[in-house]
Amino acid sequence: MSIDWLAFLLVFAVAIFAACVIVLCFATAIRLLALPPHGAPDLGSARDEEMDAVERGTRPASATVGAVALFVVSALGVLYGVYLIVPFLHP
């Protein structure tokens, strides 16, 4: 019995690529949720809790929708990976 190295490298490359895409989607969603509200002043120095103003506006709605969509894409990618790994889930 011999190892098909080309298939092994293909599976390895696809797994690395998929992991990078999932992490990138998740990180981008977190970044979108951290967008400041419209018209917020630039805070060049380090912030502490006293500088947070919760009465100001909210983040843009498009950023929130984009973040939720990217979280869903990340979750679907993880669930598909689990589906591919667990043999019990295959009919």
C-alpha positions as CSV (number, residue, x, y, z in Angstrom):
1,M,0.0,0.0,0.0
2,S,1.5,3.3,-1.1
3,I,0.7,6.9,-0.2
4,D,-0.7,9.1,-2.9
5,W,1.5,12.1,-2.1
6,L,-0.2,14.3,-4.7
7,A,-3.6,13.7,-3.1
8,F,-2.1,14.3,0.3
9,L,-0.6,17.6,-0.7
10,L,-3.9,18.6,-2.4
11,V,-5.9,17.9,0.8
12,F,-3.2,19.7,2.9
13,A,-3.4,22.8,0.6
14,V,-7.2,22.9,0.6
15,A,-7.3,22.6,4.4
16,I,-4.8,25.4,4.9
17,F,-6.7,27.6,2.4
18,A,-10.1,26.9,4.0
19,A,-8.7,27.6,7.5
20,C,-7.3,30.9,6.3
21,V,-10.6,31.9,4.7
22,I,-12.6,31.1,7.8
23,V,-10.3,33.0,10.1
24,L,-10.2,35.9,7.7
25,C,-14.0,36.0,7.6
26,F,-14.2,35.8,11.4
27,A,-11.6,38.5,11.9
28,T,-13.2,40.8,9.4
29,A,-16.6,40.4,11.1
30,I,-15.0,41.4,14.4
31,R,-13.4,44.4,12.8
32,L,-16.7,45.5,11.3
33,L,-18.3,45.3,14.8
34,A,-15.6,47.6,16.1
35,L,-16.2,50.4,13.7
36,P,-16.8,53.7,15.4
37,P,-20.1,55.5,14.9
38,H,-20.4,58.2,12.2
39,G,-18.9,61.5,13.4
40,A,-17.0,60.0,16.3
41,P,-13.8,61.9,17.1
42,D,-10.5,60.3,16.4
43,L,-8.9,59.1,19.6
44,G,-5.2,59.0,18.8
45,S,-4.0,58.0,22.3
46,A,-4.9,54.9,24.4
47,R,-8.5,54.8,25.5
48,D,-9.8,53.9,28.9
49,E,-13.3,53.2,30.0
50,E,-14.0,56.8,31.0
51,M,-13.6,57.9,27.4
52,D,-16.3,55.7,26.1
53,A,-19.4,57.6,25.2
54,V,-22.4,55.3,24.9
55,E,-24.9,58.0,24.2
56,R,-23.3,58.8,20.8
57,G,-24.5,57.1,17.6
58,T,-24.3,53.5,16.7
59,R,-22.1,51.8,14.1
60,P,-23.3,51.9,10.5
61,A,-26.1,49.4,9.8
62,S,-24.2,48.0,6.8
63,A,-21.2,47.1,9.1
64,T,-23.5,45.2,11.4
65,V,-25.2,43.4,8.6
66,G,-21.8,42.6,7.0
67,A,-20.4,41.3,10.3
68,V,-23.4,39.0,10.9
69,A,-23.1,37.7,7.3
70,L,-19.4,37.0,7.8
71,F,-20.1,35.3,11.1
72,V,-22.7,33.1,9.3
73,V,-20.2,32.2,6.6
74,S,-17.6,31.3,9.2
75,A,-20.0,29.1,11.1
76,L,-21.1,27.4,7.9
77,G,-17.5,26.7,6.9
78,V,-16.8,25.2,10.3
79,L,-20.0,23.1,10.3
80,Y,-19.1,21.8,6.8
81,G,-15.7,20.9,8.0
82,V,-17.2,18.9,10.9
83,Y,-19.6,17.2,8.5
84,L,-16.7,16.1,6.3
85,I,-14.7,14.8,9.2
86,V,-17.4,12.9,11.2
87,P,-18.3,9.7,9.4
88,F,-21.6,9.3,11.3
89,L,-23.0,12.3,9.5
90,H,-22.6,10.7,6.1
91,P,-25.6,8.6,5.0
